[in-house]
Amino acid sequence: MSTVVKEKGRTATHRPAARQRHFRHDDLIAVDLFSGFGGLTEGIKRAGFTTIMAANHNSYKVEVHEANHPEAEHWIADLINPEAADYHSARDLPAADLLVAGVSCVNHSLANTAKAYEQGGTLFELEDPDYEARVTKSERDRATANCVLHYAERHHPRLILVECTTQLTSWGPALPGRPKVGDGSTYRWWVKQFELLGYRPPKVLYLNSQFFGVPQSRDRGYWVFVDRSLPMPDLEHRPVSRCGGCDKDVEAVWTWKTGIPATGTVMYGKQYEYRCPSCRRPVVPPMTPSLAALDLTNLGTRIGDKPIKTFKDGFVGPLARSSMARAERCRQRFADFPAILMPAKGVHGSERLLRQPMATQTSQQETAILSTGPVVQSLWAQGAAGGMAPPPMALAVDNFQGAARGAGEPLPTQVGSETLAVLSSGVIPYRKNTLPTVHSEAMPTFTSEQIPAVLTAAGWYKQNGTTSGHGTAPHSLSDPLGTLTAHDTTALLMAQWKASLAELPLDDCFYRMMAAHEIGRGCGFDVDFNDYRGTFNVWGSARNQVDGFGNAVSPQVGTWIGSRLRAVIHTPQDCLTTAA
């Protein structure tokens, strides 16, 4: 039998609340395990819960959490390993109405699970003296979910919310011949323990943050456990969406396409979708574009001006071979949009147009912005020769109210009744009786069915309209645009633009990594944004900030779930649903 050596170093540290709490008699209190940057804490705060205690092993993340939630007490401690010098048991945290926990997902992905089960061990053996000597770090991280059980055994909160990657359902010894896929037996055991403690079978939610006002496609699983004395909350996600078949807005229905695969990976568009409740056609709920998170006053460095490097494979250039190849493919899509988000490593992942949500953010800085700039400026300079002064290269946005926002300001959330407009350089015409506007003027909006585009001094025409009046006939930029309906889109006479793009060398494109504050906004946090002062306080290196944001729960999803959990506590008991 191996001897477990107690770790040396720091000890568990308790930090009292920096601000005195003032409770009302009906306040609902919460405890947050593995709180990180506080995405769940912020989410349930907006829903009406007061977090009195948060715990995390990372001192930097605790300090950031404390700065944003001074009313909570904090523990900087290891909640998992009883032999650690800084161990503090989850059982010893205070009782609460709601327990929330973003259980560790650093080593839970398919890419890191092979070693976790190579010895056939289970994840949640409560009494196992050989635990530390036998399991890998990956398996130990998975035991974060066990801390939720420890807390529930001692305090029995009425409500529990657990967030994790969707692969949680596959936890267990590896399937024969599939070393990266577990059989799910440990997961089923874990769920069963909550039922033995008096909770209803969990409601498992598979949700993507892009449908909650977050400019990021982020698929996650949420497990809701409710004490049997309470009714089950209404946790059906029904986003208002446009059904083309019915020609009306509907409350979309979350619908399986394939069911849960053996890997446990559940993703929007692959394993599930949303459908119209009437005609059952697939519908797409409103999403927030990545443009909402980006500061395009900074286009980065011209690729041709970047220093030349020699890479391990012998390739010589400003970027790695795979990145240059990916950048070239992205350049060919500039006719769709003059800037594109691309994976910096160039091999994995997919590029995104700025009208799409950004790809899932991890704990690392992985996304770059590739944009044109000089071509747009050149084309707009030609427009200036015709008597129109060229504004500086910028992207401007607008909300439904018509107030212009500069490229250095954050975008509002795009919802069903709001639309966004993009100005890349120069002049863009808009709705009825409006003349072209430059980037410094207030701009109307375009609908979710319209495609943002770059305008040159050529002209415009409306698609899907009639051939009379303001129909498909071309117009000069001095003509009013006319009324835009839900079916109308505005196209550009871009022959000159596309011809210029065809000749644009990659060296003349601009390239930079996404900045930490852009990643923070892309993860749903209200961070500082140029002259805009956000409500979320954060500091430190870009690497630490990106790690904190990338591992955080989207606050907006926490708010949506938390508001429904709060409502169920106040539901009359005669509405109690039948226990499963």
C-alpha positions as CSV (number, residue, x, y, z in Angstrom):
1,M,0.0,0.0,0.0
2,S,1.3,3.4,-1.0
3,T,1.9,6.0,1.7
4,V,0.2,9.3,0.9
5,V,2.5,12.2,1.7
6,K,0.7,15.3,3.0
7,E,1.3,18.3,0.7
8,K,3.3,21.1,1.9
9,G,2.7,24.8,1.2
10,R,-0.3,27.0,1.8
11,T,-3.1,26.3,4.2
12,A,-6.8,26.8,3.6
13,T,-7.6,30.5,4.1
14,H,-11.0,32.0,5.1
15,R,-11.7,35.5,4.0
16,P,-14.6,37.3,5.8
17,A,-17.1,39.2,3.7
18,A,-15.6,42.6,2.7
19,R,-19.0,44.2,3.0
20,Q,-21.6,43.6,5.7
21,R,-24.7,41.8,4.5
22,H,-28.2,43.1,5.3
23,F,-30.8,40.4,5.0
24,R,-34.5,40.6,4.7
25,H,-36.7,38.0,6.1
26,D,-37.4,36.5,2.7
27,D,-33.9,36.5,1.4
28,L,-32.8,33.3,-0.3
29,I,-29.2,32.4,0.3
30,A,-26.7,30.4,-1.8
31,V,-23.3,28.8,-1.6
32,D,-21.0,28.5,-4.7
33,L,-18.5,25.7,-5.0
34,F,-15.6,26.1,-7.4
35,S,-16.8,29.6,-7.9
36,G,-14.0,30.8,-10.3
37,F,-14.8,34.3,-11.7
38,G,-18.3,34.0,-10.4
39,G,-20.4,33.4,-13.5
40,L,-22.9,31.4,-11.5
41,T,-22.8,33.7,-8.6
42,E,-23.6,36.7,-10.8
43,G,-26.3,34.8,-12.6
44,I,-28.2,33.7,-9.5
45,K,-27.7,37.1,-7.9
46,R,-29.7,38.7,-10.8
47,A,-32.3,36.0,-10.2
48,G,-32.7,37.0,-6.5
49,F,-30.3,34.8,-4.6
50,T,-27.7,36.1,-2.2
51,T,-24.4,34.1,-2.2
52,I,-23.0,34.1,1.4
53,M,-20.0,31.8,0.7
54,A,-17.8,31.0,-2.3
55,A,-14.9,28.6,-2.4
56,N,-12.1,28.0,-4.9
57,H,-8.6,26.7,-4.7
58,N,-7.2,29.5,-6.9
59,S,-6.3,32.6,-4.9
60,Y,-6.4,34.9,-7.9
61,K,-9.9,33.8,-8.9
62,V,-11.1,34.2,-5.3
63,E,-9.7,37.7,-5.1
64,V,-11.5,38.6,-8.4
65,H,-14.7,37.0,-7.1
66,E,-14.4,38.9,-3.8
67,A,-14.0,42.2,-5.6
68,N,-17.2,41.6,-7.5
69,H,-19.1,40.0,-4.7
70,P,-17.9,41.6,-1.5
71,E,-21.0,40.5,0.4
72,A,-19.8,36.9,0.3
73,E,-17.4,35.1,2.5
74,H,-14.7,33.1,0.7
75,W,-12.5,30.1,1.2
76,I,-9.2,29.7,-0.7
77,A,-9.0,25.9,-0.3
78,D,-8.7,22.5,-1.8
79,L,-12.2,21.0,-1.5
80,I,-11.2,17.6,-2.9
81,N,-8.1,16.1,-1.3
82,P,-8.3,15.6,2.5
83,E,-4.5,15.1,2.6
84,A,-3.8,18.5,1.2
85,A,-2.5,21.1,3.6
86,D,-5.1,23.6,2.3
87,Y,-8.0,21.2,2.4
88,H,-11.4,22.4,3.6
89,S,-14.4,20.1,3.5
90,A,-17.5,21.2,1.6
91,R,-19.4,19.7,4.6
92,D,-18.1,22.5,6.8
93,L,-19.5,25.3,4.6
94,P,-22.7,27.1,5.8
95,A,-26.2,25.8,4.9
96,A,-28.1,27.5,2.1
97,D,-31.3,27.3,0.1
98,L,-29.4,26.8,-3.1
99,L,-26.1,25.2,-3.8
100,V,-24.5,25.9,-7.2
101,A,-21.3,24.3,-8.5
102,G,-19.4,24.5,-11.7
103,V,-17.6,21.2,-11.4
104,S,-14.2,20.9,-13.0
105,C,-14.1,20.5,-16.7
106,V,-10.3,21.1,-17.3
107,N,-9.6,17.4,-17.7
108,H,-13.1,16.1,-18.5
109,S,-13.0,16.4,-22.3
110,L,-12.7,13.4,-24.5
111,A,-9.1,14.3,-25.3
112,N,-8.1,13.8,-21.6
113,T,-10.1,10.8,-20.4
114,A,-8.1,7.8,-21.6
115,K,-5.8,7.8,-18.6
116,A,-8.6,8.4,-16.1
117,Y,-9.9,4.8,-16.4
118,E,-6.9,2.9,-17.5
119,Q,-6.9,1.1,-14.1
120,G,-10.7,0.5,-14.1
121,G,-11.2,2.7,-11.0
122,T,-14.4,4.6,-10.1
123,L,-14.6,8.3,-9.5
124,F,-16.5,8.6,-6.3
125,E,-15.4,6.1,-3.7
126,L,-15.9,7.9,-0.5
127,E,-13.6,5.7,1.6
128,D,-10.5,4.8,-0.4
129,P,-7.1,5.1,1.3
130,D,-5.3,4.4,-1.9
131,Y,-7.2,7.1,-3.8
132,E,-4.4,9.6,-4.3
133,A,-1.9,6.9,-5.2
134,R,-4.2,5.2,-7.6
135,V,-6.0,7.8,-9.7
136,T,-4.8,10.2,-12.2
137,K,-5.2,14.0,-12.0
138,S,-8.0,13.7,-14.5
139,E,-10.0,11.4,-12.3
140,R,-9.3,13.5,-9.2
141,D,-10.6,16.5,-11.0
142,R,-13.8,14.6,-11.7
143,A,-14.3,14.2,-8.0
144,T,-15.3,17.8,-7.8
145,A,-18.8,16.5,-8.4
146,N,-18.5,14.4,-5.3
147,C,-18.1,17.6,-3.2
148,V,-21.7,18.5,-4.2
149,L,-22.8,15.2,-2.7
150,H,-20.8,15.9,0.5
151,Y,-22.5,19.2,0.9
152,A,-26.0,17.8,0.2
153,E,-25.4,15.0,2.8
154,R,-24.7,17.5,5.5
155,H,-27.0,20.5,4.7
156,H,-29.6,19.2,2.2
157,P,-30.2,22.5,0.3
158,R,-33.7,22.6,-1.2
159,L,-32.2,23.3,-4.6
160,I,-28.9,22.3,-6.3
161,L,-27.6,23.5,-9.7
162,V,-24.5,21.8,-11.2
163,E,-22.8,22.9,-14.4
164,C,-20.3,20.9,-16.4
165,T,-19.4,19.8,-19.9
166,T,-22.0,17.5,-21.4
167,Q,-19.7,14.5,-21.2
168,L,-20.6,14.1,-17.5
169,T,-23.1,11.4,-18.5
170,S,-20.4,9.2,-19.8
171,W,-18.4,9.0,-16.6
172,G,-17.3,5.5,-15.7
173,P,-14.8,2.8,-16.7
174,A,-13.8,2.9,-20.4
175,L,-15.9,1.0,-22.9
176,P,-14.1,-1.9,-24.5
177,G,-12.1,-0.7,-27.5
178,R,-13.0,2.9,-26.8
179,P,-10.4,4.2,-24.3
180,K,-11.7,7.8,-24.4
181,V,-15.4,6.9,-23.7
182,G,-16.7,5.9,-20.3
183,D,-19.7,3.6,-19.8
184,G,-21.6,6.1,-17.7
185,S,-21.9,3.8,-14.6
186,T,-20.2,6.3,-12.3
187,Y,-22.5,9.0,-13.5
188,R,-25.6,6.8,-12.8
189,W,-24.3,6.0,-9.3
190,W,-23.7,9.8,-8.6
191,V,-27.3,10.6,-9.7
192,K,-28.7,7.8,-7.6
193,Q,-27.1,9.2,-4.4
194,F,-29.1,12.4,-4.7
195,E,-32.3,10.4,-5.0
196,L,-31.4,8.5,-1.8
197,L,-30.9,11.8,-0.1
198,G,-34.5,12.9,-0.9
199,Y,-34.2,14.7,-4.2
200,R,-36.2,14.2,-7.3
201,P,-34.6,12.7,-10.4
202,P,-32.6,15.6,-11.9
203,K,-33.8,17.8,-14.8
204,V,-30.8,17.8,-17.2
205,L,-30.6,20.8,-19.4
206,Y,-28.5,21.0,-22.5
207,L,-28.2,24.7,-23.4
208,N,-26.1,26.9,-25.7
209,S,-25.1,30.3,-24.3
210,Q,-25.5,31.9,-27.7
211,F,-29.3,31.8,-27.2
212,F,-29.1,33.8,-23.9
213,G,-27.5,37.0,-25.2
214,V,-23.9,35.7,-25.0
215,P,-21.8,36.2,-28.2
216,Q,-20.4,32.7,-28.0
217,S,-21.5,29.3,-29.0
218,R,-21.0,27.4,-25.7
219,D,-22.7,24.0,-25.2
220,R,-22.9,23.0,-21.5
221,G,-25.0,20.6,-19.4
222,Y,-26.9,21.8,-16.3
223,W,-28.2,19.4,-13.7
224,V,-31.0,20.6,-11.4
225,F,-31.8,18.7,-8.2
226,V,-35.0,19.7,-6.3
227,D,-36.0,18.5,-2.9
228,R,-39.1,16.2,-3.1
229,S,-41.1,18.7,-0.9
230,L,-41.0,21.2,-3.7
231,P,-42.6,21.2,-7.2
232,M,-40.4,20.8,-10.2
233,P,-39.7,24.2,-11.8
234,D,-40.5,24.9,-15.4
235,L,-37.2,24.6,-17.1
236,E,-38.3,24.2,-20.7
237,H,-36.3,26.7,-22.8
238,R,-38.7,28.2,-25.4
239,P,-36.9,31.1,-27.1
240,V,-39.1,33.3,-29.3
241,S,-38.1,32.5,-32.9
242,R,-39.3,33.2,-36.4
243,C,-40.9,30.3,-38.2
244,G,-40.7,30.9,-41.9
245,G,-43.3,28.2,-42.6
246,C,-45.9,29.8,-40.3
247,D,-44.7,33.3,-41.1
248,K,-44.9,34.4,-37.4
249,D,-42.9,34.4,-34.2
250,V,-43.3,31.3,-32.1
251,E,-42.1,29.9,-28.8
252,A,-39.6,27.4,-30.1
253,V,-39.5,23.8,-28.7
254,W,-36.2,22.2,-27.7
255,T,-36.1,18.9,-29.6
256,W,-33.7,16.0,-29.8
257,K,-32.3,15.1,-33.2
258,T,-30.2,12.1,-32.3
259,G,-30.3,11.6,-28.5
260,I,-27.2,11.3,-26.3
261,P,-24.3,9.5,-27.9
262,A,-22.0,7.2,-26.0
263,T,-19.4,10.0,-25.7
264,G,-21.9,12.2,-23.8
265,T,-21.2,15.1,-26.2
266,V,-24.4,17.0,-26.8
267,M,-24.3,20.0,-29.2
268,Y,-26.8,22.4,-30.7
269,G,-27.4,21.6,-34.3
270,K,-26.0,18.0,-34.0
271,Q,-27.8,16.3,-31.2
272,Y,-30.6,18.8,-30.7
273,E,-32.4,21.7,-32.3
274,Y,-35.4,24.0,-31.9
275,R,-38.7,23.5,-33.7
276,C,-41.9,25.4,-34.3
277,P,-44.6,24.0,-32.0
278,S,-47.2,24.2,-34.8
279,C,-45.6,23.0,-38.1
280,R,-42.6,21.3,-36.4
281,R,-40.2,22.9,-38.9
282,P,-36.7,23.6,-37.4
283,V,-36.3,27.3,-36.4
284,V,-33.2,29.3,-35.3
285,P,-33.6,31.4,-32.1
286,P,-32.0,34.9,-32.1
287,M,-28.3,34.9,-31.4
288,T,-25.8,37.5,-30.4
289,P,-23.0,38.1,-33.0
290,S,-19.3,38.0,-32.1
291,L,-19.2,41.6,-33.2
292,A,-20.7,42.4,-29.9
293,A,-17.5,41.4,-28.1
294,L,-14.9,42.9,-30.5
295,D,-13.0,46.2,-30.4
296,L,-12.3,46.9,-34.0
297,T,-10.6,50.2,-33.5
298,N,-7.6,47.9,-33.3
299,L,-7.1,45.9,-36.4
300,G,-3.7,44.5,-35.3
301,T,-0.6,44.3,-37.4
302,R,-0.4,43.9,-41.2
303,I,0.8,40.4,-41.9
304,G,3.5,41.6,-44.2
305,D,4.9,43.7,-41.4
306,K,5.1,40.9,-38.9
307,P,8.6,39.5,-38.1
308,I,9.6,36.5,-40.1
309,K,10.2,33.3,-38.1
310,T,11.5,29.8,-38.8
311,F,9.1,27.2,-37.4
312,K,9.8,23.6,-36.2
313,D,8.7,22.1,-39.5
314,G,11.1,24.3,-41.4
315,F,8.5,26.7,-42.7
316,V,9.6,30.4,-42.8
317,G,7.0,33.1,-42.6
318,P,5.2,35.5,-40.3
319,L,2.8,32.8,-39.1
320,A,3.0,29.0,-38.9
321,R,2.3,27.1,-42.1
322,S,-1.2,25.9,-40.9
323,S,-2.1,29.4,-39.8
324,M,-1.1,30.9,-43.1
325,A,-3.2,28.3,-45.0
326,R,-6.1,29.0,-42.7
327,A,-5.7,32.7,-43.1
328,E,-5.7,32.4,-46.9
329,R,-9.0,30.4,-46.8
330,C,-10.5,33.1,-44.5
331,R,-9.3,35.9,-46.9
332,Q,-11.3,34.2,-49.7
333,R,-14.5,34.7,-47.5
334,F,-14.0,38.5,-47.2
335,A,-16.8,39.1,-49.8
336,D,-19.1,37.9,-47.1
337,F,-17.7,40.1,-44.4
338,P,-14.5,42.2,-44.2
339,A,-13.2,40.6,-41.0
340,I,-13.2,37.0,-39.8
341,L,-12.4,35.2,-36.5
342,M,-10.1,32.2,-37.0
343,P,-8.4,29.7,-34.8
344,A,-4.9,31.0,-34.2
345,K,-3.3,27.5,-34.4
346,G,-4.8,27.1,-37.8
347,V,-5.6,23.3,-37.6
348,H,-8.6,22.7,-35.3
349,G,-11.7,24.7,-35.0
350,S,-13.7,26.7,-37.5
351,E,-13.6,30.3,-38.7
352,R,-16.5,32.5,-37.8
353,L,-18.0,35.6,-39.6
354,L,-18.5,38.5,-37.2
355,R,-22.2,38.2,-37.6
356,Q,-22.0,34.7,-36.0
357,P,-21.3,34.0,-32.3
358,M,-17.7,33.2,-31.6
359,A,-16.6,29.6,-31.1
360,T,-16.4,28.1,-27.6
361,Q,-13.9,29.9,-25.5
362,T,-11.5,27.7,-23.5
363,S,-9.0,28.7,-20.9
364,Q,-6.4,29.7,-23.5
365,Q,-6.1,32.5,-26.0
366,E,-6.9,30.7,-29.2
367,T,-8.8,33.0,-31.5
368,A,-7.3,35.6,-33.9
369,I,-9.0,38.3,-36.0
370,L,-8.2,38.6,-39.7
371,S,-9.4,41.7,-41.5
372,T,-8.9,43.8,-44.6
373,G,-8.6,47.5,-43.8
374,P,-6.4,48.8,-46.6
375,V,-8.7,47.7,-49.4
376,V,-11.7,49.2,-47.7
377,Q,-9.8,52.4,-47.2
378,S,-8.6,52.4,-50.8
379,L,-12.1,51.9,-52.1
380,W,-13.5,54.6,-49.8
381,A,-10.8,56.9,-51.0
382,Q,-12.2,56.5,-54.5
383,G,-15.6,57.5,-53.1
384,A,-13.9,60.6,-51.7
385,A,-12.8,61.6,-55.2
386,G,-16.5,61.8,-56.0
387,G,-17.0,64.5,-53.4
388,M,-17.6,62.4,-50.3
389,A,-15.1,62.6,-47.4
390,P,-13.8,59.2,-46.3
391,P,-14.2,58.5,-42.6
392,P,-11.5,56.5,-40.9
393,M,-11.6,52.7,-41.1
394,A,-14.0,51.5,-38.4
395,L,-16.9,49.2,-37.6
396,A,-19.8,50.9,-36.0
397,V,-23.0,49.3,-34.6
398,D,-26.4,50.3,-33.6
399,N,-29.3,49.1,-31.5
400,F,-33.0,49.2,-32.1
401,Q,-33.3,52.7,-30.7
402,G,-31.1,54.2,-33.4
403,A,-28.3,55.5,-31.2
404,A,-25.0,55.1,-32.9
405,R,-22.2,53.2,-31.2
406,G,-18.6,53.6,-32.2
407,A,-16.2,50.8,-32.8
408,G,-14.8,51.3,-29.4
409,E,-18.1,50.7,-27.6
410,P,-19.7,47.4,-26.6
411,L,-22.8,46.2,-28.5
412,P,-26.1,45.7,-26.8
413,T,-27.6,42.2,-26.6
414,Q,-29.4,41.2,-29.8
415,V,-32.9,39.9,-29.0
416,G,-35.9,39.0,-31.1
417,S,-37.0,42.6,-31.4
418,E,-33.6,44.1,-31.8
419,T,-31.3,44.2,-34.8
420,L,-27.8,45.3,-35.5
421,A,-26.2,47.2,-38.2
422,V,-22.6,47.2,-39.3
423,L,-20.6,50.0,-41.0
424,S,-17.1,48.9,-42.1
425,S,-16.0,52.0,-43.9
426,G,-17.9,54.9,-45.4
427,V,-21.6,55.2,-46.2
428,I,-24.5,52.9,-45.7
429,P,-28.2,53.6,-46.5
430,Y,-31.1,52.4,-44.3
431,R,-34.8,52.4,-43.9
432,K,-37.7,54.5,-45.2
433,N,-36.9,58.1,-46.2
434,T,-33.3,57.9,-44.9
435,L,-30.3,59.1,-46.7
436,P,-26.9,57.5,-46.4
437,T,-25.1,58.0,-43.1
438,V,-21.5,58.1,-42.3
439,H,-20.0,56.2,-39.3
440,S,-20.3,59.2,-37.0
441,E,-24.0,59.5,-37.4
442,A,-26.9,57.7,-35.8
443,M,-27.8,54.5,-37.7
444,P,-31.1,52.6,-38.1
445,T,-31.0,48.8,-38.1
446,F,-31.1,45.6,-40.2
447,T,-33.0,42.5,-39.3
448,S,-31.6,39.0,-38.5
449,E,-32.2,38.0,-42.1
450,Q,-30.0,40.7,-43.5
451,I,-26.3,40.3,-44.2
452,P,-24.0,43.1,-43.0
453,A,-21.7,44.2,-45.8
454,V,-19.1,46.8,-46.8
455,L,-20.4,49.7,-48.9
456,T,-18.4,51.3,-51.6
457,A,-19.5,54.4,-53.5
458,A,-21.2,52.2,-56.1
459,G,-24.8,51.8,-55.0
460,W,-27.4,49.4,-53.6
461,Y,-30.5,47.4,-54.4
462,K,-33.1,45.6,-52.4
463,Q,-33.6,41.9,-52.7
464,N,-37.0,40.1,-52.4
465,G,-38.8,43.3,-53.2
466,T,-40.8,44.3,-56.2
467,T,-39.3,45.7,-59.4
468,S,-41.1,48.9,-58.9
469,G,-40.4,51.8,-56.5
470,H,-37.6,50.6,-54.2
471,G,-37.4,47.1,-55.6
472,T,-34.5,45.3,-57.1
473,A,-33.5,48.1,-59.5
474,P,-30.1,49.6,-58.6
475,H,-30.0,52.9,-56.8
476,S,-27.2,55.4,-56.2
477,L,-26.1,56.0,-52.6
478,S,-28.0,59.3,-52.5
479,D,-31.3,57.6,-52.9
480,P,-33.5,56.9,-49.8
481,L,-33.5,53.1,-49.0
482,G,-37.3,52.8,-48.5
483,T,-39.1,50.5,-46.1
484,L,-37.4,47.3,-45.1
485,T,-39.7,44.4,-44.2
486,A,-38.9,41.1,-42.5
487,H,-38.4,39.6,-46.0
488,D,-36.2,42.3,-47.4
489,T,-32.5,42.3,-47.6
490,T,-30.2,45.0,-48.9
491,A,-27.5,44.0,-51.3
492,L,-24.5,45.9,-52.6
493,L,-23.2,46.6,-56.0
494,M,-19.9,45.1,-55.1
495,A,-18.2,44.1,-58.3
496,Q,-15.5,46.6,-57.6
497,W,-15.1,45.3,-54.1
498,K,-14.9,41.7,-55.1
499,A,-12.5,42.4,-57.8
500,S,-10.2,44.2,-55.4
501,L,-10.5,41.3,-53.0
502,A,-9.4,38.8,-55.6
503,E,-6.2,40.7,-56.0
504,L,-5.6,41.4,-52.3
505,P,-2.5,39.6,-51.1
506,L,-2.6,38.0,-47.7
507,D,0.4,40.1,-46.6
508,D,-1.9,43.2,-46.9
509,C,-4.4,41.7,-44.4
510,F,-4.3,42.6,-40.7
511,Y,-4.0,40.0,-38.0
512,R,-4.1,40.0,-34.2
513,M,-5.2,37.8,-31.3
514,M,-8.4,38.5,-29.4
515,A,-7.7,40.6,-26.3
516,A,-8.6,39.6,-22.8
517,H,-11.4,42.2,-22.5
518,E,-12.9,41.0,-25.7
519,I,-12.9,37.4,-24.5
520,G,-14.4,38.5,-21.2
521,R,-17.3,40.2,-23.1
522,G,-17.6,37.1,-25.3
523,C,-18.1,35.0,-22.2
524,G,-20.9,37.3,-21.0
525,F,-19.1,39.5,-18.5
526,D,-19.7,43.2,-18.4
527,V,-16.0,44.3,-18.6
528,D,-14.4,47.6,-19.3
529,F,-14.4,48.3,-23.1
530,N,-12.3,51.2,-24.2
531,D,-14.0,54.3,-22.8
532,Y,-16.9,52.2,-21.5
533,R,-16.7,51.3,-17.8
534,G,-18.2,47.8,-17.1
535,T,-19.5,46.5,-13.8
536,F,-17.1,43.5,-13.6
537,N,-13.8,44.2,-12.0
538,V,-10.8,42.2,-13.2
539,W,-7.1,42.7,-13.4
540,G,-3.9,40.7,-13.9
541,S,-2.2,39.1,-16.9
542,A,-4.1,38.4,-20.1
543,R,-3.3,34.7,-19.5
544,N,-4.9,34.7,-16.1
545,Q,-7.9,36.6,-17.3
546,V,-8.5,34.4,-20.3
547,D,-8.2,31.3,-18.0
548,G,-10.8,32.8,-15.6
549,F,-13.2,33.8,-18.4
550,G,-12.8,30.6,-20.4
551,N,-13.7,28.4,-17.4
552,A,-16.6,30.5,-16.2
553,V,-20.3,29.7,-16.5
554,S,-22.2,32.2,-18.6
555,P,-24.0,34.5,-16.1
556,Q,-27.0,34.9,-18.4
557,V,-27.7,31.2,-18.4
558,G,-27.3,31.2,-14.6
559,T,-29.9,34.0,-14.4
560,W,-32.4,32.1,-16.6
561,I,-32.2,28.9,-14.6
562,G,-31.9,30.8,-11.2
563,S,-35.1,32.8,-11.8
564,R,-37.0,29.6,-12.3
565,L,-35.5,28.0,-9.3
566,R,-36.4,31.0,-7.2
567,A,-40.0,30.9,-8.4
568,V,-40.5,27.3,-7.3
569,I,-39.8,28.0,-3.7
570,H,-42.7,30.4,-3.6
571,T,-45.1,28.1,-5.5
572,P,-48.1,26.9,-3.4
573,Q,-47.8,23.4,-2.1
574,D,-51.0,22.3,-3.8
575,C,-49.2,22.8,-7.1
576,L,-46.7,20.1,-6.1
577,T,-45.9,17.8,-9.0
578,T,-46.0,14.0,-8.6
579,A,-42.6,12.6,-7.7
580,A,-41.0,10.5,-10.3
